[in-house]
Amino acid sequence: MRSTRTPRAVVIGAGAGGLAAAAVLSRRCETHVFERASTPGGKMRAATVGDRTIDCGPTVFTMKWVFEALFAAAGAAFPGNLKLTALDVLARHGWRDGARLDLFADEARATAAVGEFAGAAEAERFREFCRSARRKYEVLRDPFLRAPSPSASRLAFSRSPLDLLALDGFSTLWSALERHFEDPRLRQLYGRYATYTGCSPFAAPATLMLIAHVEQEGVWAVEGGMAALAREMEAAGANNGARYHYDRPVAEIIIEQGRAAGVRTTDGEEIRAEIVVLNADVAALRAGLFGADAVRAAPGGIKGPRSQSAITWATLAEASGFDLSTHTVFFSDNYRAEFDAVFARGTPPATPTVYAFAPDRPGGGTGPEPVFLLINAPAGARLSEEEINACRMRTFEHLSRCGLTLTHASETTEVQTPETFAERFPATEGALYGTAGHGWMSAFQRPATTTRLPGLYLAGGSVHPGPGVPMATLSGQTAATAALAACGSM
């Protein structure tokens, strides 16, 4: 007789992938989420500086269709209680020579801005660049981003030779940008998109140009920050009965009769389940952090370096001299040297590119405001306090040379380093995006959400389709869908 008992699912980790998996699984399963931190979101976290809170992880909300699909699959409406505001200026960019360029959400305005910045010929090249980025996105969206596992052969059979040629997959992002733009500043601007996946633009594939189109489709400000998105994703699962257990690390994935059968927490409690979804870096599974028996389920992963890490500062300050946008980037003078330092020498760059997030903008800036600063840094770095202070000094000197002065209005500054991230996300060495996606095959070498161990599924930025909040969310929904299909077939 077929059992009518409601199946049980356990999700390890409440990052974007785990929250997405729980939201979907909870419609058909008794679902429990175990998280070692005290709040949901994983890398989507906020810090308190002075009397304000500010995102200290992902700050850019894009690919809204991913979340619309997730909430629909969870039986909820999106955006729910979230308040989203579409940004007119996607990002502002500055250089030490005083040059500035705003990229607008409206492509016509963006083209005009590029023309004023770099000339009419470069504006026409920008139009062609936008067409090429859009084509790459359209070719990859359904057969790759939405597919349950990475497959070069599936992509080849699903697309025409012209589509595959348009991907330009054998070129590096930088070499493609050299063909598209003559102005080195525009190459630098769009080369930065490689860092969205933790890569160097000099080694990452040209397909990452599609990120430019993703942003052109829309960037939104989230009231309350990305941590508010995490809470709304949590609520989508809770409304279906999912239960969330914070400050409850999982010590082991229980394996019986050749399949995942539940988890054992660090306090010794066993929770049996037909479905286990692991929302953690694959390296943690491979390192035996979820039990020696579970190691055999760990996929081999990409053969390559770890992705980059970061050094960040979250502070309350008065900004002057440069009109910040919500997202502002101050570029270094020597981009290649910056990535040589991070990936070849394993040191923070001497003159870093600085990303500044100012959530009160536009419209803010009349007094002390929260500001989050980020520079690229190598994974695995163990920096002394003296070295961190030296990085801070170089960062603020570079901002000053670009025209921005930050006067601290609070003694509270939260600093994050590669070592901080390594402690927060075990087995990663502080790498924020899994393995660096260098080389044309890297995207197809990411582990799938299914594993060789029945009942165990993977989610998060280290698995297919890749890093970033929308991608991790896709992985969680894909893992949940595959798990429910397998559970139904049993």
C-alpha positions, 0 to 999 in steps of 0.5 A: 500500500502506498504511504500517504504520509507527507514527505519531509524535507530538510534544507541546510542553509538559509542563503538565497538557494536554501530559502528558494528551495524551502519556499517550493518544497513547503507546498508539498513537504513538511519542511525544516531549514537549519541555519548556523547564523541567527538570521536568513539570507546567507551573504545577504546580510546587513550591518548596523553602523551608527543608528542605521543598517546597510547591506554588507553583501549583495546590493544589486537587485536584478532579474526580477522574473526569477523571483516572480517565478519563485514566488508563483511556485511557492503559491505567493505573490511577488513582491509581497511586502517588498517595496521596489524602486526601479533605478533611472541610473544603473551606476555612476562611474568615475576616474582619477582624471575627473571623467564621469559616466552615468549608465541609464536604464533607458538605452537611448539615454545611455547611448547619448551619455556614452556619445557625450563621454567618448564620442559618436563613433563609440556611441555606435559601438555601444549600440552594437555591444548592447545588441551582442549582450542581448543576443547572448542572454537570449541564447542562454536564458532557457537552455542554460540558465533555466536548465536543471544541469549545465550541458554544452551538448544540450546547448549545442543541440538546442541552438543554431550555429549562428546562435552559438557563434554569437556566444563568442565563448572561446574569447575572453571578456577582455578580448571581446571588449577590445573588439567592441570599444576603442576607449579603454575606459569603456572596456574597463567599465564592462570588464568589471562585470566579470567580478560579479562572478568572482572572475578576472575579465582577462580570463573569464569568457566573453559570454559574461557580456550578457550581464550588461543586458541583465542590468539594462533590463532593470536594476531595483532598489529594495527598501530595507535592503537585500536582507528584506528580500531574504525575509520575504523569501523566508515568509513565502516558505513560512506561509506554507508551513516551513519551519526555520531553525536559526543558530542550529548548525548541521554536523552530518548528513545521515546516509542509509541504504545508499541514500540521504536520509536526514541530518544530525545537528551539532547538538545531536538531534536527528531529523529524518527526511526523504529530501535533503537540500544542501545550500552551502559551498560545494567545497564544504561537502567535499571537505567532509564538513557534513560527514565522511559518508557524504563526501562521496556525493560531492562532485568534482567541481571546476578545476581552477582557482577559487574566485576572488574575495573582498575587503569591505567597509560599512560606515556612516559618513558625510560625502562631499566633492563627488555626487554619489549615485546608489551604485558608484564605481571608482576605477583604478588606473591599471586594471590588469595590474589589479587582477594580476595582484588578486589572482597571480600574486594573491595580494590586495591591489595597490590601487583598487577599483572601489565600489560604493553603495549609498542606499539613501541616493538619489535624494540623500547626501544632505548629512551623514548617510550609510556607505558601503565600500568594497574592493577586490581581494584574493581568497585565502589571504590572511591579512594583519591589522596593519595590512588592512589599515594600509588597504583602507588608506589606499582605498580612501586616497584613491577615492579622494583622487577621484573627487570623493571625500568621506568624513566619518560621522560614526565611530562604528565601521564594520570591516570584512576581509577574506578571513572574515568570509572564510570563517562565515562560510567554511571551506571557501577560504573566503572565496565569495563565488565558488570556483572562478569561472575562467575559460570557455568550459567553466560554466559547463563544469559547475556541479548540477543541483542533483548529486550521485547520492539519491535524496541529496540536492545542491543549491547556492552560488557554487553550483549551476547556474552560478553565483549571484542572488538570482542565480542561487535562487534559480538553483534552489528552485531547480533543486526543489523541483527535481527533489519533488519529482524524484519523491513523487516517483518513489 
